Amino acid sequence: MNRTLYYHQQSNFSRKIRILLIEKNLDCEFKEINLANKPPEFLEISPIGQVPVFVDQDGRVIWDSTLIAEYLDETYPQPSFYPSAPHIRLECRKWEQLADTLGDNIIGLWVLDFMGDLAPAYYRKKYETLINRLLPIFDGQLRSTKYLLEGETWTAADVA
Ligand SMILES: N[C@@H](CCC(=O)N[C@@H](CS)C(=O)NCC(=O)O)C(=O)O
């Protein structure tokens, strides 16, 4: 059975997994999902109806980009994108979570733009406030380190 990634071209969460699959040199079939009209084949394996969803060679189905990223790293550890020391790994997960939240809010703002005057001002303010709070945190961290964690290699946090 081929590995399969259900993804969307504009999805930051899908992009995390596409990068990891390429970096780990894993063959994978990529199936783009029309998020405005999700096919039944996709909804059968994705209870939340969101991309990315990854299906491994043994038929194992995994959704949520962070769960997929961790699974890939544990199952195919070379090269590794999560530090092994528990407290550093936790820092990596925290940065990954912050980056995911930033991406989520940027996408939210982008989608609001399609709504023109119908876009609820409440959400625009909510997204902008969070983006404006998070960007300086990343800027500050990357001023003192090459990657989000100290060290010479990028991690899942940088990928996110
Ligand atoms: N926590 C999830 C978030 C996934 C997510 O928000 N995916 C978006 C695309 S970026 C999606 O599928 N949206 C379609 C929908 O919610 O109907 C992850 O990390 O995988």
The ligand as an ORCA input file, in Angstrom:
! r2SCAN-3c Opt
* xyz 0 1
  N      -4.942     21.191     14.284
  C      -5.037     20.777     12.891
  C      -5.566     21.964     12.085
  C      -5.836     21.570     10.624
  C      -6.583     22.675      9.872
  O      -7.031     23.700     10.427
  N      -6.732     22.447      8.545
  C      -7.452     23.377      7.718
  C      -6.602     23.791      6.518
  S      -5.195     24.745      7.014
  C      -8.697     22.684      7.140
  O      -8.650     21.531      6.789
  N      -9.797     23.432      7.037
  C     -11.003     22.937      6.455
  C     -12.136     22.874      7.408
  O     -11.951     23.140      8.631
  O     -13.243     22.552      6.961
  C      -3.669     20.304     12.398
  O      -2.644     20.711     12.961
  O      -3.642     19.471     11.481
*
